[in-house]
Amino acid sequence: MKLELREKARCLRRDKGLSLNEIVSILGCSKSSASLWVRDVELNHTQLARLEAHTRKNSSFAQKLGTLGMQEKHRKIREEAFQIGVDRLPKDHLFGIICALYWGEGTKSKNAFELSNCDSKLLELICKWLIVEGYDNRIKFTVVYCDPSLRIDEVKKYWLDQIPSLKDIHIGRIVLKNLPKSSLGKMARLHKQPYGTARIGCYDYKLFNQVMGGIQSLTQISVSKPSNNQTTSKQL
């Protein structure tokens, strides 16, 4: 039986220039056996060109399948994280606060949790929450300021002093933004915080989607007029 399969494999390789996968598909043998049987069969230029084209086509198809598979995998992860956020919000008041803050101040254009503000107490709350959630080693803190009289190390020290949970390893870029010297620039400088606006972020798409799920849950809250013995009334 094996001798018969061997001869058929060599014939398919020699006469038609078929690939190992094609031979295996036709004969039902193992790829290792087919490789052993046809390894000394020489192919002409036409067969080699056909085999090369076939290999490129299969390789491209396999890559596309792999890409589609990864996209589907990450889509499911995002959907699962989103649903976790939807379910979590009614049970976790602090998570609800974080979602509300992110709804108003967060960056929603990419799969990263980022929030900009100049209020150190708000940023401290976000920083502490990220640490408790297990993202301590992934926190990124950047600053843009516009006072040229301040050095970068002074700005860095200010934010580290103002936000006790913030660590030196969290600090990323600190950038001086040059405002125009015109009257418009002077007015803008007057209304800017001297130590700038900070952005705190965590580059984790699961966290981002969980918070977006929480925001979706927030949109479903119905608010009614308070009764005489209530200050607020809400149904989650």
N, C-alpha and C positions, 0 to 999 in steps of 0.2 A: 504493500500500500504506500509506504513512504517513498519507495523507489519510483512509483508511478507519479506521486505528487511532485517529487523532485524533478522529474522529466517535464511535467506540465509547467512547473514554475520556471524552469530554464527556457522552455519554449516561449512562454509569455514574455519573459525578459528579453530574449534574443530576437524574436520576430516582431514584437509589438513595442518593446522598450518600456514596459509598464513599471510603475514604481512598486516598492515593497508593499505599501498599503493596498494598492490595487490588486496585487497578486494574492495577498492574504484575504482580501474581500472575496475574490473569485474562488479560491481553493479552500478556504476555511482552515488553513494551517496557522501555526504561530509565526509571528514576525521574525523571531530569532532563527527558526528553521528556514524560512524563505531567504533570509539574509545569507545564511550559510550555503544554501543551494546555488544561489545566483551570483555569489561574490566574484567569481572569475569570468563571468559572461561579459564580453566587450560589446559596447554599443557604438553605433555610427553617429556622425555629427547630428543628423536629423533627430535621432532618438534621444541623444543627450540634450538637445535644445528643447525638445518636447518635455523631457523629464524635469529639466530646470524650471520651465514655465509652470508645470504642474505643482512643483514643490513651492514656488513663490505664491501661487494661487492659494494652496492649502495653508501656507504659513499666514498669509494675509487674512484668510477666513478664520483661522484659529485665533489670531490677534483680535479680530472684531468680536468673536464670541467671548474672549476673555474680557474685553472692555465692557461689553454689554452685561456680562456676569457681575463685574465689579460695580457697575452703575446700579444694577438691580439690588445688589447687596447693600450698598450705601443708602439707596432709596428706602429700603426696609428699616435700616437703622435710624434714619431721620424720622420716619413715620412712627416708629416705636418710641423714640425720644419725645416727639411731639405729643403723643398720647399720654406719656408719663406726666408731662407738664399739665395737660388738661385735667388729669385725674388728681394731681398733687395739689393744685391751687386751693380747692375748697378745704383741704385738711391742714395746710401749712400757711399760717398767716405771714410769716417772714418771707416765704417764697412769693406770696402774693404782693408784698411790698416791693420786692426786687423786680417782679414783673411789671408793676405799675411804673416804677422808676425807669425801667428800660423802655417801656412803651413810650414815655415822654422824651427820654434823653439818649436812648441807645441807638447804635448804628445797626441798620437792618439791611444793608446792601450786600452783605457777604456772610458766610457761615462762621462768624466769629462773634463772641460776646464782647462788645466794646461799648463803653459809656463815657461821655465827656462832661466835665463839670469843673467849677472852681471852688465848690463848697467842700472843704476838707472833711467835715462830719459825714456828709453823704458818701464821699469816696471811702472813708474809713468803714462805713457800714458795708459797702460793696466788697472791700478788701477782706474784711473779717468773714463775710459770708462765703466768698470764694475759697478761703483757707479751710473753713469748716467743711465745705463740700468736697475737699480733697484736691483742689487745684493750686495749692501753694507754689509748687515748682513750675507752674505754667502762667503765672500772673505777669503781665507786661504793663508797665506804668511809664507813660511818656508825657512830656510837657512842652507846650508852646507858650513863650512869654515875649513881651515886647518892650521891656525896660532895659535899654542898653547899659545903664549904670550898674546892673546886677551881673555878677559872674555866674557861670553855670553851676559851680560848686555851691554857691549861695542859694540858688534856686533849689538844688537837690537837697541841701540841708533843711531848707524850709519845709519841703513836703515830707521828708522823713520825720521831722519834729511834729508836724501837724497830724500825721497819720501813723500812730504807734504800730499798727499791724503791718505797715509797709516795711520791706527789707531792702537792703542795698542791692540784692540780686534781682529784685523786681524792677529796678529802675532801668529804663531803656533810653531812648534819645531825649535830650533836652535841647530845644531849638529856640534861638532868638529870632523872632519875626520882625524884620525891619519895616516899620511903618513910614509912609511918606512924610517929608518935612513940611508939607503944606498945612494949612489951617485944618483941613479934614483929618490929616494925620495926628495933629495935636489934639483935636477933639476925641478921636478914637483912642488915643493914649490915655486921656483923662478917664475914660470909661472902662479901661482895661484893668484887670487885677495885676499888680506889679509882678507877682510870682506866676502869672500865667494861668492857663486853663489846662487841666490834666486829663488824660485819657487812661482809664484802667480797662484792661481787657484780658481775655483768656481765649486762646485760639483752639477751640474745641467745638466742632459742629454739633455734637450731641447735646452739649450744654445750651448752645444757641437755639436748637430746635425745641429743647425742653422749655426754655423760657418763652419761645414763641407759642408753644402750646398753652402755657400759662396765660399769656396775653389773650389767646383765643377764648380761654375760659372766662377771663375778665369781661370780655365783650358780651357774654351771656348773662351777666349779673343784671337782675332787674331791681331798680330802686323805686321805692314807694314813699309817699309823704309820711313823715313820722307821726305817730299817734301821740296822745297827751302824755303817756308815761314812757315814751321812747324818744331818744334823740335821733336815731337813724334806724332804718329798717331795710334789710336787704335779703334777698333769697339767692342762695348759691345753687 
